[in-house]
Amino acid sequence: MALPPSSPLDSDMCKGGDLMTRDELIRAVEAYRATAFRVAYGYTGSYEDSEDITQEVFLKLYRHTKPFKDEEHMKAWLIRVTVNAAKSLLRTSWRQKRDYSPPAYLESTPYYADVADRELFDCVMRLPEKYRAVVYLFFYEDYPVEKVAKLLGISKSAVTTRLSRAKEELRRTYAKEEIRYERKYQEDV
């Protein structure tokens, strides 16, 4: 199946059977690096670990020889591999013993041009681990509940429950953040 001409990837990417070329890999990295990084960050909460996982995922893509049906199939495969790599990292004993408070430089990392969008994304990334990936895939990647459940290997009811609880947690957290920023603004004025 050929991909639409407007697609960032061409049909050569989905041919399978051979390792992909350097140009094909570069196009895939440009198209999906941010998605893979955010999914990994949603699980690990660590910038460094997320970068390592993202690199590992694209190395696996480079070595992948089975054909993809289309671009959406490749994106779903990348997300699933990212989730598996993040979960695998979290199971390691040395990872469980390390302290992971977000580095200060992440505050200035521009995920979004709009400050409000970046602040909301930061609140999403501070959610408990089991909510972050569900919220990211549903709201940021626009996957339906069924697809999120399949990608994460959980039931549809678990996805809807986690979304509901995450929304409530975000309401509380985001409201506190707005109050805190408002107080800071008033003190500065």
N, CA, C and O atoms as a DFTB+ gen file, in Angstrom:
756 C
 N C O
     1  1       0.849      -1.174       0.000
     2  2       0.000       0.000       0.000
     3  2       0.891       1.232       0.000
     4  3       1.743       1.380       0.877
     5  1       0.710       2.094      -0.947
     6  2       1.515       3.312      -1.030
     7  2       0.960       4.367      -0.090
     8  3      -0.251       4.473       0.104
     9  1       1.860       5.143       0.487
    10  2       1.445       6.218       1.385
    11  2       1.058       7.437       0.573
    12  3       1.538       7.613      -0.548
    13  1       0.195       8.283       1.122
    14  2      -0.187       9.489       0.403
    15  2       1.041      10.372       0.152
    16  3       1.983      10.364       0.944
    17  1       1.030      11.137      -0.955
    18  2       2.180      11.972      -1.273
    19  2       2.465      13.024      -0.202
    20  3       3.609      13.459      -0.073
    21  1       1.469      13.442       0.562
    22  2       1.661      14.462       1.586
    23  2       2.309      13.884       2.834
    24  3       2.672      14.623       3.750
    25  1       2.455      12.565       2.871
    26  2       3.028      11.898       4.036
    27  2       4.507      12.242       4.176
    28  3       5.210      12.366       3.173
    29  1       4.997      12.399       5.437
    30  2       6.412      12.674       5.614
    31  2       7.287      11.483       5.225
    32  3       8.496      11.628       5.043
    33  1       6.681      10.328       5.102
    34  2       7.421       9.121       4.729
    35  2       6.878       8.602       3.411
    36  3       5.690       8.747       3.123
    37  1       7.739       8.003       2.616
    38  2       7.261       7.463       1.349
    39  2       7.093       5.949       1.419
    40  3       7.395       5.329       2.440
    41  1       6.620       5.369       0.349
    42  2       6.316       3.939       0.358
    43  2       7.560       3.076       0.532
    44  3       7.445       1.931       0.969
    45  1       8.741       3.588       0.206
    46  2       9.959       2.818       0.411
    47  2      10.129       2.448       1.875
    48  3      10.705       1.406       2.189
    49  1       9.632       3.292       2.777
    50  2       9.789       3.067       4.201
    51  2       9.050       1.802       4.630
    52  3       9.451       1.147       5.592
    53  1       8.014       1.469       3.948
    54  2       7.156       0.365       4.380
    55  2       7.415      -0.912       3.604
    56  3       6.638      -1.860       3.712
    57  1       8.489      -0.964       2.822
    58  2       8.686      -2.107       1.942
    59  2       9.041      -3.391       2.672
    60  3       8.584      -4.465       2.280
    61  1       9.844      -3.305       3.727
    62  2      10.214      -4.495       4.494
    63  2      11.170      -5.385       3.727
    64  3      11.422      -5.171       2.541
    65  1      11.707      -6.398       4.421
    66  2      12.604      -7.328       3.788
    67  2      14.052      -6.909       3.862
    68  3      14.923      -7.769       3.990
    69  1      14.345      -5.641       3.787
    70  2      15.703      -5.118       3.842
    71  2      15.786      -4.084       4.952
    72  3      14.777      -3.546       5.408
    73  1      17.020      -3.821       5.374
    74  2      17.208      -2.706       6.297
    75  2      16.902      -1.417       5.556
    76  3      17.137      -1.314       4.352
    77  1      16.385      -0.451       6.267
    78  2      16.046       0.808       5.607
    79  2      17.316       1.603       5.312
    80  3      18.365       1.378       5.915
    81  1      17.197       2.528       4.380
    82  2      18.338       3.363       4.037
    83  2      18.493       4.473       5.068
    84  3      17.619       4.700       5.905
    85  1      19.614       5.147       4.985
    86  2      19.898       6.261       5.897
    87  2      18.843       7.358       5.747
    88  3      18.373       7.904       6.746
    89  1      18.469       7.684       4.516
    90  2      17.472       8.728       4.265
    91  2      16.103       8.339       4.828
    92  3      15.394       9.179       5.382
    93  1      15.743       7.086       4.686
    94  2      14.467       6.618       5.228
    95  2      14.455       6.736       6.753
    96  3      13.460       7.152       7.346
    97  1      15.558       6.370       7.366
    98  2      15.659       6.487       8.822
    99  2      15.582       7.947       9.251
   100  3      14.905       8.268      10.228
   101  1      16.252       8.812       8.550
   102  2      16.222      10.245       8.885
   103  2      14.806      10.783       8.790
   104  3      14.380      11.546       9.658
   105  1      14.067      10.404       7.756
   106  2      12.673      10.855       7.617
   107  2      11.808      10.333       8.771
   108  3      10.956      11.052       9.293
   109  1      12.038       9.084       9.156
   110  2      11.277       8.507      10.270
   111  2      11.602       9.216      11.579
   112  3      10.702       9.519      12.362
   113  1      12.871       9.480      11.816
   114  2      13.273      10.180      13.039
   115  2      12.658      11.574      13.071
   116  3      12.141      11.999      14.104
   117  1      12.710      12.281      11.961
   118  2      12.130      13.628      11.904
   119  2      10.625      13.595      12.155
   120  3      10.083      14.487      12.807
   121  1       9.957      12.578      11.643
   122  2       8.502      12.501      11.774
   123  2       8.058      12.058      13.174
   124  3       7.031      12.528      13.662
   125  1       8.810      11.162      13.830
   126  2       8.295      10.525      15.042
   127  2       9.177      10.635      16.283
   128  3       8.847      10.053      17.316
   129  1      10.264      11.350      16.211
   130  2      11.151      11.467      17.365
   131  2      10.450      12.081      18.565
   132  3      10.568      11.575      19.681
   133  1       9.726      13.163      18.345
   134  2       9.043      13.844      19.456
   135  2       8.011      12.927      20.103
   136  3       7.879      12.903      21.327
   137  1       7.286      12.179      19.293
   138  2       6.283      11.262      19.832
   139  2       6.941      10.189      20.690
   140  3       6.502       9.932      21.811
   141  1       7.991       9.564      20.169
   142  2       8.678       8.521      20.929
   143  2       9.261       9.088      22.220
   144  3       9.163       8.459      23.273
   145  1       9.864      10.268      22.143
   146  2      10.449      10.876      23.332
   147  2       9.374      11.150      24.389
   148  3       9.574      10.848      25.565
   149  1       8.265      11.707      23.989
   150  2       7.207      12.056      24.951
   151  2       6.582      10.827      25.587
   152  3       6.264      10.837      26.776
   153  1       6.404       9.783      24.818
   154  2       5.876       8.542      25.394
   155  2       6.878       7.988      26.408
   156  3       6.492       7.582      27.504
   157  1       8.151       7.969      26.048
   158  2       9.181       7.482      26.975
   159  2       9.250       8.364      28.214
   160  3       9.369       7.858      29.330
   161  1       9.178       9.663      28.029
   162  2       9.231      10.591      29.160
   163  2       8.005      10.416      30.058
   164  3       8.092      10.551      31.278
   165  1       6.878      10.119      29.444
   166  2       5.669       9.861      30.222
   167  2       5.823       8.672      31.153
   168  3       5.237       8.645      32.235
   169  1       6.596       7.707      30.743
   170  2       6.829       6.541      31.596
   171  2       7.961       6.759      32.588
   172  3       7.835       6.419      33.764
   173  1       9.067       7.326      32.115
   174  2      10.261       7.381      32.957
   175  2      10.366       8.643      33.794
   176  3      10.911       8.610      34.897
   177  1       9.849       9.758      33.284
   178  2       9.997      11.026      33.986
   179  2      11.430      11.528      33.956
   180  3      11.767      12.463      34.682
   181  1      12.269      10.935      33.142
   182  2      13.679      11.288      33.063
   183  2      14.037      11.674      31.636
   184  3      13.814      10.910      30.696
   185  1      14.594      12.865      31.489
   186  2      15.004      13.348      30.182
   187  2      16.070      12.432      29.577
   188  3      15.974      12.042      28.413
   189  1      17.072      12.099      30.365
   190  2      18.178      11.285      29.869
   191  2      17.716       9.880      29.459
   192  3      18.071       9.389      28.387
   193  1      16.924       9.244      30.323
   194  2      16.424       7.910      29.991
   195  2      15.527       7.954      28.755
   196  3      15.561       7.039      27.933
   197  1      14.738       8.998      28.621
   198  2      13.857       9.135      27.454
   199  2      14.665       9.282      26.172
   200  3      14.309       8.712      25.141
   201  1      15.749      10.043      26.234
   202  2      16.630      10.170      25.065
   203  2      17.230       8.810      24.702
   204  3      17.285       8.445      23.528
   205  1      17.677       8.067      25.709
   206  2      18.257       6.739      25.445
   207  2      17.230       5.788      24.842
   208  3      17.527       5.055      23.899
   209  1      16.030       5.808      25.388
   210  2      14.964       4.936      24.872
   211  2      14.622       5.309      23.442
   212  3      14.448       4.433      22.595
   213  1      14.525       6.608      23.164
   214  2      14.198       7.068      21.815
   215  2      15.259       6.592      20.824
   216  3      14.930       6.121      19.736
   217  1      16.511       6.715      21.196
   218  2      17.587       6.247      20.328
   219  2      17.488       4.736      20.105
   220  3      17.650       4.255      18.983
   221  1      17.223       4.004      21.171
   222  2      17.089       2.544      21.071
   223  2      15.934       2.153      20.144
   224  3      16.049       1.213      19.359
   225  1      14.830       2.881      20.245
   226  2      13.656       2.592      19.420
   227  2      13.979       2.783      17.940
   228  3      13.586       1.965      17.108
   229  1      14.692       3.858      17.608
   230  2      14.996       4.086      16.199
   231  2      16.072       3.133      15.675
   232  3      16.119       2.850      14.478
   233  1      16.920       2.648      16.548
   234  2      17.841       1.593      16.135
   235  2      17.063       0.314      15.809
   236  3      17.373      -0.382      14.841
   237  1      16.058       0.015      16.623
   238  2      15.219      -1.156      16.346
   239  2      14.461      -0.972      15.036
   240  3      14.302      -1.922      14.268
   241  1      13.992       0.252      14.778
   242  2      13.302       0.519      13.515
   243  2      14.254       0.298      12.343
   244  3      13.881      -0.295      11.331
   245  1      15.474       0.774      12.489
   246  2      16.460       0.606      11.418
   247  2      16.696      -0.871      11.105
   248  3      16.870      -1.247       9.945
   249  1      16.699      -1.696      12.136
   250  2      16.953      -3.131      11.958
   251  2      15.688      -3.921      11.605
   252  3      15.767      -5.093      11.240
   253  1      14.540      -3.284      11.713
   254  2      13.262      -3.950      11.456
   255  2      13.152      -4.291       9.972
   256  3      13.370      -3.433       9.117
   257  1      12.815      -5.542       9.668
   258  2      12.760      -5.949       8.259
   259  2      11.368      -6.341       7.781
   260  3      11.163      -6.540       6.584
   261  1      10.414      -6.456       8.692
   262  2       9.059      -6.810       8.265
   263  2       8.358      -5.573       7.703
   264  3       8.594      -4.458       8.169
   265  1       7.502      -5.770       6.707
   266  2       6.844      -4.605       6.092
   267  2       5.767      -4.001       7.008
   268  3       5.099      -4.710       7.760
   269  1       5.623      -2.693       6.922
   270  2       4.535      -1.985       7.586
   271  2       3.417      -1.798       6.571
   272  3       3.672      -1.579       5.387
   273  1       2.180      -1.885       7.041
   274  2       1.037      -1.716       6.138
   275  2       0.988      -0.295       5.597
   276  3       0.760      -0.071       4.408
   277  1       1.207       0.668       6.500
   278  2       1.162       2.074       6.136
   279  2       1.870       2.883       7.212
   280  3       2.451       2.320       8.139
   281  1       1.822       4.175       7.088
   282  2       2.494       5.060       8.033
   283  2       1.920       4.930       9.440
   284  3       2.665       4.972      10.419
   285  1       0.610       4.773       9.547
   286  2      -0.033       4.625      10.855
   287  2       0.429       3.344      11.551
   288  3       0.607       3.323      12.768
   289  1       0.617       2.299      10.786
   290  2       1.122       1.037      11.336
   291  2       2.530       1.235      11.894
   292  3       2.849       0.731      12.971
   293  1       3.368       1.963      11.168
   294  2       4.720       2.225      11.644
   295  2       4.698       3.054      12.924
   296  3       5.445       2.775      13.861
   297  1       3.842       4.070      12.963
   298  2       3.747       4.924      14.152
   299  2       3.288       4.107      15.362
   300  3       3.831       4.253      16.457
   301  1       2.300       3.259      15.164
   302  2       1.822       2.401      16.255
   303  2       2.924       1.447      16.709
   304  3       3.084       1.206      17.906
   305  1       3.680       0.905      15.762
   306  2       4.788       0.014      16.103
   307  2       5.828       0.760      16.937
   308  3       6.312       0.235      17.940
   309  1       6.173       1.980      16.528
   310  2       7.152       2.780      17.265
   311  2       6.676       3.069      18.689
   312  3       7.463       2.997      19.632
   313  1       5.401       3.392      18.845
   314  2       4.863       3.676      20.182
   315  2       4.905       2.417      21.039
   316  3       5.294       2.473      22.205
   317  1       4.510       1.289      20.474
   318  2       4.518       0.036      21.237
   319  2       5.940      -0.336      21.670
   320  3       6.155      -0.751      22.809
   321  1       6.905      -0.187      20.762
   322  2       8.293      -0.490      21.090
   323  2       8.805       0.479      22.157
   324  3       9.561       0.080      23.043
   325  1       8.401       1.741      22.078
   326  2       8.797       2.738      23.083
   327  2       8.233       2.379      24.448
   328  3       8.950       2.433      25.447
   329  1       6.962       2.015      24.503
   330  2       6.336       1.611      25.769
   331  2       7.058       0.408      26.352
   332  3       7.367       0.386      27.543
   333  1       7.327      -0.583      25.529
   334  2       8.024      -1.784      26.008
   335  2       9.423      -1.462      26.525
   336  3       9.842      -1.985      27.558
   337  1      10.147      -0.596      25.804
   338  2      11.499      -0.229      26.234
   339  2      11.460       0.540      27.553
   340  3      12.313       0.328      28.414
   341  1      10.484       1.428      27.720
   342  2      10.362       2.198      28.961
   343  2      10.010       1.281      30.128
   344  3      10.588       1.397      31.209
   345  1       9.070       0.377      29.913
   346  2       8.698      -0.560      30.978
   347  2       9.878      -1.456      31.346
   348  3      10.096      -1.757      32.519
   349  1      10.623      -1.872      30.353
   350  2      11.788      -2.702      30.610
   351  2      12.814      -1.942      31.439
   352  3      13.394      -2.500      32.371
   353  1      13.038      -0.696      31.116
   354  2      13.972       0.118      31.888
   355  2      13.494       0.291      33.331
   356  3      14.294       0.230      34.264
   357  1      12.200       0.504      33.510
   358  2      11.660       0.715      34.857
   359  2      11.775      -0.531      35.723
   360  3      11.805      -0.431      36.950
   361  1      11.838      -1.709      35.099
   362  2      11.949      -2.953      35.862
   363  2      13.362      -3.228      36.364
   364  3      13.550      -4.060      37.252
   365  1      14.347      -2.545      35.811
   366  2      15.718      -2.813      36.226
   367  2      15.949      -2.333      37.654
   368  3      15.407      -1.307      38.066
   369  1      16.747      -3.071      38.399
   370  2      16.948      -2.740      39.808
   371  2      17.714      -1.442      39.991
   372  3      17.422      -0.695      40.925
   373  1      18.680      -1.147      39.139
   374  2      19.436       0.094      39.305
   375  2      18.547       1.303      39.039
   376  3      18.755       2.359      39.636
   377  1      17.554       1.167      38.147
   378  2      16.643       2.278      37.843
   379  2      15.751       2.562      39.033
   380  3      15.429       3.719      39.302
   381  1      15.351       1.534      39.744
   382  2      14.451       1.715      40.872
   383  2      15.146       2.377      42.052
   384  3      14.483       2.946      42.920
   385  1      16.475       2.311      42.096
   386  2      17.214       2.885      43.218
   387  2      17.628       4.334      42.973
   388  3      18.033       5.021      43.911
   389  1      17.535       4.806      41.743
   390  2      17.975       6.167      41.424
   391  2      16.905       7.179      41.775
   392  3      15.713       6.875      41.734
   393  1      17.335       8.391      42.124
   394  2      16.426       9.494      42.420
   395  2      16.154      10.241      41.118
   396  3      17.084      10.680      40.441
   397  1      14.884      10.383      40.775
   398  2      14.535      11.043      39.523
   399  2      13.674      12.266      39.750
   400  3      12.462      12.224      39.545
   401  1      14.279      13.329      40.164
   402  2      13.569      14.593      40.177
   403  2      13.890      15.260      38.841
   404  3      15.029      15.198      38.378
   405  1      12.893      15.899      38.216
   406  2      13.130      16.465      36.893
   407  2      14.247      17.510      36.925
   408  3      14.282      18.346      37.828
   409  1      15.158      17.472      35.952
   410  2      16.234      18.458      35.921
   411  2      15.692      19.864      35.690
   412  3      14.646      20.047      35.068
   413  1      16.410      20.836      36.194
   414  2      15.965      22.225      36.088
   415  2      15.840      22.678      34.639
   416  3      14.966      23.482      34.315
   417  1      16.714      22.164      33.755
   418  2      16.668      22.634      32.376
   419  2      15.414      22.185      31.631
   420  3      15.105      22.731      30.572
   421  1      14.685      21.201      32.161
   422  2      13.448      20.793      31.497
   423  2      12.392      21.883      31.559
   424  3      11.523      21.950      30.690
   425  1      12.454      22.735      32.572
   426  2      11.493      23.832      32.678
   427  2      11.551      24.719      31.446
   428  3      10.524      25.231      31.000
   429  1      12.745      24.906      30.891
   430  2      12.892      25.798      29.751
   431  2      12.843      25.066      28.412
   432  3      12.959      25.704      27.365
   433  1      12.674      23.751      28.421
   434  2      12.613      23.007      27.173
   435  2      11.304      23.311      26.468
   436  3      10.237      22.997      26.996
   437  1      11.358      23.917      25.286
   438  2      10.120      24.335      24.612
   439  2       9.443      23.195      23.864
   440  3       9.741      22.969      22.691
   441  1       8.549      22.481      24.511
   442  2       7.783      21.456      23.819
   443  2       6.743      22.108      22.925
   444  3       6.403      21.584      21.864
   445  1       6.244      23.248      23.361
   446  2       5.191      23.953      22.642
   447  2       5.518      25.429      22.625
   448  3       6.083      25.960      23.581
   449  1       5.162      26.093      21.539
   450  2       5.412      27.529      21.440
   451  2       4.538      28.293      22.436
   452  3       4.987      29.279      23.021
   453  1       3.312      27.856      22.631
   454  2       2.388      28.518      23.539
   455  2       2.704      28.108      24.976
   456  3       2.776      26.920      25.290
   457  1       2.890      29.090      25.835
   458  2       3.258      28.835      27.227
   459  2       2.189      28.015      27.950
   460  3       2.521      27.112      28.718
   461  1       0.931      28.314      27.716
   462  2      -0.149      27.574      28.381
   463  2      -0.126      26.099      27.984
   464  3      -0.346      25.229      28.826
   465  1       0.137      25.813      26.712
   466  2       0.224      24.420      26.260
   467  2       1.398      23.709      26.909
   468  3       1.290      22.546      27.299
   469  1       2.519      24.409      27.025
   470  2       3.696      23.805      27.657
   471  2       3.433      23.541      29.144
   472  3       3.823      22.499      29.670
   473  1       2.777      24.482      29.813
   474  2       2.474      24.298      31.235
   475  2       1.529      23.113      31.437
   476  3       1.696      22.330      32.371
   477  1       0.536      22.989      30.555
   478  2      -0.378      21.854      30.652
   479  2       0.370      20.550      30.405
   480  3       0.154      19.569      31.117
   481  1       1.246      20.529      29.403
   482  2       2.029      19.332      29.141
   483  2       2.900      18.982      30.344
   484  3       3.023      17.808      30.693
   485  1       3.501      19.975      30.978
   486  2       4.309      19.727      32.180
   487  2       3.455      19.125      33.292
   488  3       3.912      18.238      34.013
   489  1       2.213      19.604      33.438
   490  2       1.299      19.029      34.438
   491  2       0.974      17.580      34.092
   492  3       0.906      16.728      34.978
   493  1       0.772      17.302      32.806
   494  2       0.500      15.924      32.370
   495  2       1.690      15.030      32.716
   496  3       1.505      13.901      33.169
   497  1       2.911      15.530      32.506
   498  2       4.096      14.725      32.774
   499  2       4.348      14.522      34.269
   500  3       5.145      13.665      34.650
   501  1       3.681      15.298      35.110
   502  2       3.813      15.111      36.561
   503  2       2.726      14.190      37.116
   504  3       2.701      13.907      38.314
   505  1       1.837      13.730      36.255
   506  2       0.820      12.772      36.695
   507  2       1.502      11.472      37.118
   508  3       2.638      11.210      36.722
   509  1       0.816      10.660      37.918
   510  2       1.369       9.333      38.228
   511  2       1.634       8.557      36.930
   512  3       0.948       8.739      35.923
   513  1       2.624       7.710      36.987
   514  2       3.108       6.992      35.804
   515  2       1.998       6.318      34.995
   516  3       2.004       6.386      33.766
   517  1       1.054       5.672      35.667
   518  2       0.052       4.901      34.925
   519  2      -0.923       5.781      34.149
   520  3      -1.638       5.278      33.282
   521  1      -0.970       7.082      34.437
   522  2      -1.874       7.993      33.723
   523  2      -1.188       8.713      32.561
   524  3      -1.840       9.063      31.577
   525  1       0.106       8.933      32.670
   526  2       0.798       9.782      31.690
   527  2       0.680       9.271      30.265
   528  3       0.295      10.027      29.373
   529  1       1.000       8.018      30.031
   530  2       0.982       7.495      28.659
   531  2      -0.433       7.485      28.094
   532  3      -0.636       7.791      26.919
   533  1      -1.407       7.136      28.920
   534  2      -2.799       7.105      28.465
   535  2      -3.241       8.498      28.028
   536  3      -3.833       8.658      26.961
   537  1      -2.957       9.498      28.844
   538  2      -3.343      10.876      28.522
   539  2      -2.613      11.349      27.280
   540  3      -3.216      11.967      26.403
   541  1      -1.326      11.068      27.195
   542  2      -0.563      11.521      26.038
   543  2      -1.101      10.911      24.745
   544  3      -1.339      11.626      23.772
   545  1      -1.289       9.609      24.734
   546  2      -1.751       8.955      23.509
   547  2      -3.161       9.389      23.127
   548  3      -3.453       9.562      21.944
   549  1      -4.029       9.564      24.102
   550  2      -5.418       9.925      23.810
   551  2      -5.539      11.385      23.374
   552  3      -6.169      11.676      22.357
   553  1      -4.945      12.298      24.133
   554  2      -5.141      13.717      23.855
   555  2      -4.119      14.318      22.901
   556  3      -4.470      15.166      22.081
   557  1      -2.874      13.900      22.992
   558  2      -1.847      14.515      22.166
   559  2      -1.657      13.811      20.834
   560  3      -1.337      14.453      19.834
   561  1      -1.849      12.506      20.808
   562  2      -1.701      11.753      19.565
   563  2      -3.053      11.428      18.926
   564  3      -3.097      10.879      17.826
   565  1      -4.148      11.760      19.601
   566  2      -5.517      11.566      19.088
   567  2      -5.861      10.116      18.755
   568  3      -6.570       9.850      17.785
   569  1      -5.363       9.193      19.550
   570  2      -5.743       7.800      19.371
   571  2      -7.053       7.538      20.098
   572  3      -7.270       8.073      21.186
   573  1      -7.939       6.718      19.511
   574  2      -9.173       6.350      20.226
   575  2      -8.854       5.406      21.389
   576  3      -7.769       4.828      21.452
   577  1      -9.792       5.263      22.286
   578  2      -9.616       4.443      23.489
   579  2      -9.178       3.025      23.121
   580  3      -8.289       2.465      23.762
   581  1      -9.794       2.447      22.099
   582  2      -9.470       1.078      21.705
   583  2      -8.001       0.953      21.290
   584  3      -7.326      -0.013      21.649
   585  1      -7.518       1.932      20.538
   586  2      -6.137       1.899      20.060
   587  2      -5.161       2.114      21.223
   588  3      -4.114       1.469      21.277
   589  1      -5.497       3.013      22.150
   590  2      -4.651       3.238      23.331
   591  2      -4.551       1.945      24.139
   592  3      -3.472       1.564      24.593
   593  1      -5.685       1.285      24.309
   594  2      -5.695       0.025      25.065
   595  2      -4.790      -1.006      24.400
   596  3      -4.025      -1.697      25.073
   597  1      -4.881      -1.103      23.090
   598  2      -4.063      -2.074      22.368
   599  2      -2.582      -1.714      22.449
   600  3      -1.748      -2.595      22.657
   601  1      -2.243      -0.437      22.288
   602  2      -0.847      -0.012      22.333
   603  2      -0.217      -0.241      23.701
   604  3       0.956      -0.600      23.797
   605  1      -1.002      -0.032      24.765
   606  2      -0.463      -0.157      26.119
   607  2      -0.674      -1.538      26.718
   608  3      -0.148      -1.844      27.788
   609  1      -1.439      -2.365      26.034
   610  2      -1.670      -3.719      26.528
   611  2      -2.563      -3.756      27.759
   612  3      -2.362      -4.580      28.652
   613  1      -3.550      -2.865      27.809
   614  2      -4.512      -2.836      28.919
   615  2      -5.920      -2.853      28.339
   616  3      -6.099      -2.711      27.129
   617  1      -6.914      -3.026      29.196
   618  2      -8.299      -3.089      28.711
   619  2      -8.845      -1.695      28.405
   620  3      -8.321      -0.687      28.879
   621  1      -9.909      -1.663      27.601
   622  2     -10.549      -0.383      27.277
   623  2     -11.102       0.280      28.534
   624  3     -11.022       1.500      28.678
   625  1     -11.657      -0.510      29.436
   626  2     -12.197       0.077      30.664
   627  2     -11.076       0.667      31.526
   628  3     -11.278       1.676      32.202
   629  1      -9.906       0.045      31.502
   630  2      -8.766       0.604      32.245
   631  2      -8.356       1.946      31.645
   632  3      -8.008       2.872      32.378
   633  1      -8.394       2.055      30.328
   634  2      -8.054       3.315      29.665
   635  2      -9.047       4.401      30.066
   636  3      -8.638       5.500      30.441
   637  1     -10.344       4.110      29.993
   638  2     -11.336       5.132      30.331
   639  2     -11.267       5.516      31.806
   640  3     -11.449       6.684      32.149
   641  1     -11.008       4.554      32.674
   642  2     -10.865       4.854      34.101
   643  2      -9.651       5.741      34.331
   644  3      -9.730       6.729      35.061
   645  1      -8.537       5.394      33.714
   646  2      -7.321       6.189      33.890
   647  2      -7.486       7.589      33.311
   648  3      -6.987       8.559      33.882
   649  1      -8.179       7.701      32.189
   650  2      -8.429       9.025      31.619
   651  2      -9.280       9.872      32.558
   652  3      -9.003      11.053      32.768
   653  1     -10.308       9.263      33.114
   654  2     -11.183       9.987      34.033
   655  2     -10.424      10.455      35.271
   656  3     -10.551      11.607      35.686
   657  1      -9.648       9.571      35.848
   658  2      -8.880       9.927      37.048
   659  2      -7.794      10.952      36.724
   660  3      -7.516      11.847      37.522
   661  1      -7.195      10.814      35.570
   662  2      -6.156      11.770      35.170
   663  2      -6.745      13.159      34.943
   664  3      -6.139      14.160      35.323
   665  1      -7.925      13.225      34.325
   666  2      -8.582      14.521      34.118
   667  2      -8.857      15.199      35.448
   668  3      -8.624      16.398      35.598
   669  1      -9.349      14.439      36.405
   670  2      -9.632      15.007      37.731
   671  2      -8.354      15.496      38.395
   672  3      -8.321      16.582      38.974
   673  1      -7.308      14.694      38.308
   674  2      -6.019      15.091      38.877
   675  2      -5.472      16.336      38.188
   676  3      -4.915      17.218      38.841
   677  1      -5.631      16.408      36.868
   678  2      -5.170      17.587      36.124
   679  2      -5.968      18.827      36.505
   680  3      -5.407      19.916      36.619
   681  1      -7.257      18.669      36.700
   682  2      -8.069      19.812      37.127
   683  2      -7.532      20.388      38.437
   684  3      -7.372      21.601      38.577
   685  1      -7.260      19.501      39.388
   686  2      -6.748      19.961      40.681
   687  2      -5.351      20.562      40.530
   688  3      -5.080      21.650      41.038
   689  1      -4.480      19.861      39.841
   690  2      -3.093      20.309      39.691
   691  2      -3.011      21.601      38.902
   692  3      -2.315      22.533      39.303
   693  1      -3.716      21.663      37.783
   694  2      -3.642      22.838      36.924
   695  2      -4.234      24.047      37.625
   696  3      -3.721      25.157      37.485
   697  1      -5.304      23.848      38.377
   698  2      -5.892      24.960      39.133
   699  2      -4.890      25.470      40.166
   700  3      -4.750      26.681      40.334
   701  1      -4.188      24.569      40.864
   702  2      -3.170      24.984      41.839
   703  2      -2.045      25.740      41.142
   704  3      -1.553      26.739      41.665
   705  1      -1.635      25.271      39.966
   706  2      -0.568      25.935      39.222
   707  2      -0.991      27.349      38.827
   708  3      -0.206      28.289      38.953
   709  1      -2.227      27.502      38.351
   710  2      -2.709      28.825      37.959
   711  2      -2.745      29.759      39.159
   712  3      -2.361      30.923      39.050
   713  1      -3.201      29.260      40.300
   714  2      -3.241      30.084      41.510
   715  2      -1.827      30.478      41.907
   716  3      -1.583      31.633      42.257
   717  1      -0.903      29.543      41.857
   718  2       0.485      29.821      42.225
   719  2       1.095      30.867      41.287
   720  3       1.759      31.794      41.751
   721  1       0.879      30.731      39.971
   722  2       1.420      31.701      39.021
   723  2       0.760      33.064      39.199
   724  3       1.413      34.099      39.068
   725  1      -0.538      33.058      39.498
   726  2      -1.251      34.319      39.714
   727  2      -0.688      35.041      40.942
   728  3      -0.468      36.251      40.902
   729  1      -0.457      34.308      42.025
   730  2       0.127      34.919      43.230
   731  2       1.518      35.455      42.935
   732  3       1.857      36.559      43.361
   733  1       2.325      34.696      42.216
   734  2       3.675      35.120      41.885
   735  2       3.612      36.374      41.042
   736  3       4.385      37.305      41.267
   737  1       2.711      36.419      40.076
   738  2       2.559      37.582      39.218
   739  2       2.173      38.811      40.040
   740  3       2.728      39.893      39.851
   741  1       1.213      38.631      40.958
   742  2       0.770      39.751      41.786
   743  2       1.889      40.246      42.703
   744  3       1.996      41.445      42.958
   745  1       2.721      39.331      43.196
   746  2       3.842      39.733      44.048
   747  2       4.882      40.498      43.243
   748  3       5.507      41.423      43.761
   749  1       5.074      40.124      41.985
   750  2       6.067      40.784      41.144
   751  2       5.605      42.176      40.695
   752  3       6.430      43.043      40.406
   753  1       4.291      42.383      40.639
   754  2       3.753      43.668      40.171
   755  2       3.682      44.610      41.292
   756  3       3.256      45.751      41.114
